[in-house]
Amino acid sequence: MASLDYDDIQGILLQERPEKYVGMYLLLQIDDSESGRSVLKKLLPEITSANRWEKPSDGAWVNGALTYKGLEKLGVPKESLESFPAEFREGMSSRAEKLGDFNESAPENWEDYFEEERLHLAIAIFSPDEERLKEALDRARKVYDELDGITLLYELRVSSPENGLSHMGFTEGISNPAIEGNELHPPLKGETPLKAGEFIIGKENEKGNIEEGPTPNILGNNGSYMALRKIHLRVAAFRSYLHEKGETDEERELLAAKMVGRWPSGTPLSLSPDKDDPKLALDENVRNDFLYKDDPKGLKCPLSSHVRRANPRDSLEDSIADVNIHRLLRRSTMYGPLLPEGELADDGTDRGLIFAGICTSLSRQYEFIKSTWLNDGNFIELSEEDPITGNKAGEGMYTIPEEPFRKRMHGLPAFSVTKGGTYFFIPSISALKWISELGEN
């Protein structure tokens, strides 16, 4: 079993974000290497390690991540830069075709602060309340405000939903893989933890290998990669579609659950296929203790539902696919106000999800899930995209298995639009220190 250095690993890798939170992503451009390294030096005492999560600095959780261009700007040696994997060096926008980013979601339509030549450093700050968030933000801003050569590109505010539900009306963040050796978060009932190397560079992974990380070891070990995406959600379009296809509130709720794979409370269809059971959802051991092998046709939980596609669990046991080598840690957050309950018209407000997927192989984990499981569908013998995240542009289709005849839902619009995205490297705390001291000798 891997021994995990909780003092060296940034907390975001091993710890869940708080259930109730307010937060801010600070996106920065580094114009001067020396100024950039000064920012890292000043930021280091604020970084929340996995061991400091219960008592973070002044009540706020602070983590930092760098893009490939950011590492280059900071003066990381060429041989180290070249040791990073190709997908990280190329950047997310250059891999848009593979990721299914076209039409409105194409990179040419992304918000300009995601431009990979400019976005170099992200600082994520979360707190349980506004007062402590403000204090942490004031300290963070002082880190770069006093320096020439650092430009603030954007401040993106996020927060937990007031009613506990996502913009689409569902409980979020209720299923993440357990990590072998992570005593901070033991596995749930019936759960087999995954090897730490799926999420922490320098540890053994599910293949029995140690994922090749950047060199030297002090730069790569105890770090990870993160795929960050800003996803605008078309909540009014989603509600309108449900109203068009369902005649009663019960029919609409069932259709939405069939598309997601869970009821609004988080109760999985696999455990309660006919109606929501909020009491069941209160127990995190129970709400995640289910498999799909007893539902091969998807009569309880459709094969193409979002949660079944994102994590097929045991439903691919008879294929050559190994689900465990394609898992992600999700640290996603919500931005923008909720659309008022019952409203079916778009009010023009930007609202959505900041998706953050953490892994040690962007190609084998994040890109595989996005391109093969969510976008393709051939692995479940259905030529249709994920009903929630697919880039369908009004031409989508969704299959609901029923006896004696399956139901086909046509004309699905795009319920989500990618507004931008970037690949980040999340260094260990010792790696941040190493980078901050480059050029001193």
HUURDA-V8890 format. One record per helix or strand of 3 or more residues. SS is the DSSP state (a for helix, b for strand). FROM is the first residue (numbers start at 0). TO is the last residue. If there is no record, write none. Layout:
BEGIN
ss: (SS;SS)
from: (FROM;FROM)
to: (TO;TO)
END
This chain:
BEGIN
ss: (a;b;a;a;a;b;a;a;a;a;a;a;a;b;a;b;a;a;b;a;a;a;a;a;a;b;b;a;a;b;b;b;a)
from: (10;21;32;49;56;59;67;77;85;92;102;106;111;120;129;149;195;216;223;234;248;277;283;305;322;332;351;361;377;395;406;415;428)
to: (13;29;43;54;58;65;72;80;89;98;104;108;113;126;144;158;197;219;232;244;259;280;286;309;325;334;358;375;379;399;411;425;435)
END
